[in-house]
Amino acid sequence: MNPVNYLYLAALLFTIGAAGVLIRRNAIVVFMCVELMLNACNLAFVAFSRMHGNLDGQIIAFFTMVVAAAEVVVGLAIIVTIFRTRHTASVDDASLMKL
């Protein structure tokens, strides 16, 4: 397969993720869309790495996955804490953190 096809797929996935972040109001869905955008970037890194014949893009994608895993842990902890206090996972209600 041509690596350009992977770049088109990465652009499509990033667009879907960006639209989800901008449109949706549920914090968990927004969080999943951010993860989709990170995976699209990883796919682009690996495709460029394959096009140029070196491993730099794959190494960057690996470190991006490690950072994304740490983000998932912290982000889900924050979302669970907000849900416990507010009984909703709406992004609009997250700005009202004053008790």
C-alpha positions as CSV (number, residue, x, y, z in Angstrom):
1,M,0.0,0.0,0.0
2,N,1.1,3.5,-0.7
3,P,2.1,5.5,2.4
4,V,0.1,8.5,1.1
5,N,-3.1,6.4,1.8
6,Y,-2.1,6.2,5.4
7,L,-1.6,10.0,5.5
8,Y,-5.1,10.5,4.1
9,L,-6.5,8.1,6.7
10,A,-4.6,10.0,9.4
11,A,-6.0,13.3,8.2
12,L,-9.6,11.9,8.2
13,L,-9.2,10.5,11.7
14,F,-7.7,13.8,12.9
15,T,-10.7,15.7,11.4
16,I,-13.2,13.4,13.0
17,G,-11.5,13.8,16.4
18,A,-11.3,17.6,16.0
19,A,-15.0,17.8,15.1
20,G,-15.8,15.6,18.1
21,V,-13.9,17.9,20.5
22,L,-15.5,21.0,19.1
23,I,-19.1,19.6,18.9
24,R,-19.6,17.2,21.7
25,R,-20.3,18.2,25.3
26,N,-19.8,15.0,27.2
27,A,-16.3,15.0,28.8
28,I,-15.7,11.3,28.1
29,V,-16.5,11.6,24.4
30,V,-14.3,14.7,24.2
31,F,-11.5,12.8,25.9
32,M,-11.9,9.9,23.4
33,C,-11.8,12.3,20.5
34,V,-8.5,13.8,21.8
35,E,-7.2,10.2,21.9
36,L,-8.4,9.7,18.3
37,M,-6.4,12.8,17.3
38,L,-3.3,11.5,19.0
39,N,-3.6,8.2,17.2
40,A,-4.0,10.0,13.9
41,C,-0.8,11.9,14.6
42,N,1.0,8.6,15.5
43,L,-0.2,7.1,12.2
44,A,1.2,10.1,10.3
45,F,4.5,9.8,12.2
46,V,4.8,6.2,11.2
47,A,3.8,6.8,7.6
48,F,6.4,9.6,7.3
49,S,8.9,7.3,8.9
50,R,8.1,4.6,6.4
51,M,8.3,7.1,3.5
52,H,11.8,8.3,4.5
53,G,13.1,4.9,5.5
54,N,14.2,5.6,9.1
55,L,12.8,4.8,12.5
56,D,12.6,8.4,13.9
57,G,8.8,8.7,13.4
58,Q,8.2,5.3,15.0
59,I,10.2,6.3,18.1
60,I,8.2,9.6,18.4
61,A,5.0,7.6,18.0
62,F,6.1,5.3,20.8
63,F,6.8,8.2,23.1
64,T,3.5,9.8,22.2
65,M,1.7,6.6,23.2
66,V,3.5,6.7,26.6
67,V,2.4,10.3,27.1
68,A,-1.2,9.4,26.0
69,A,-1.3,6.6,28.5
70,A,-0.3,8.9,31.3
71,E,-2.9,11.5,30.0
72,V,-5.6,8.8,30.2
73,V,-4.8,8.1,33.8
74,V,-4.9,11.7,34.9
75,G,-7.8,12.7,32.6
76,L,-10.1,9.9,33.7
77,A,-9.3,10.6,37.4
78,I,-10.4,14.2,36.9
79,I,-13.5,13.2,35.0
80,V,-14.5,10.7,37.7
81,T,-13.9,13.3,40.4
82,I,-16.1,15.8,38.5
83,F,-18.8,13.1,38.0
84,R,-18.8,12.3,41.7
85,T,-19.3,15.9,42.7
86,R,-21.6,17.1,40.0
87,H,-23.4,13.9,39.0
88,T,-22.8,14.8,35.3
89,A,-20.0,14.5,32.8
90,S,-20.9,17.6,30.9
91,V,-18.1,19.9,29.8
92,D,-20.2,23.0,30.4
93,D,-20.7,22.1,34.1
94,A,-16.9,21.5,34.6
95,S,-16.4,25.2,34.6
96,L,-18.5,25.5,37.7
97,M,-16.0,23.9,40.0
98,K,-16.7,26.3,42.9
99,L,-18.7,24.5,45.6
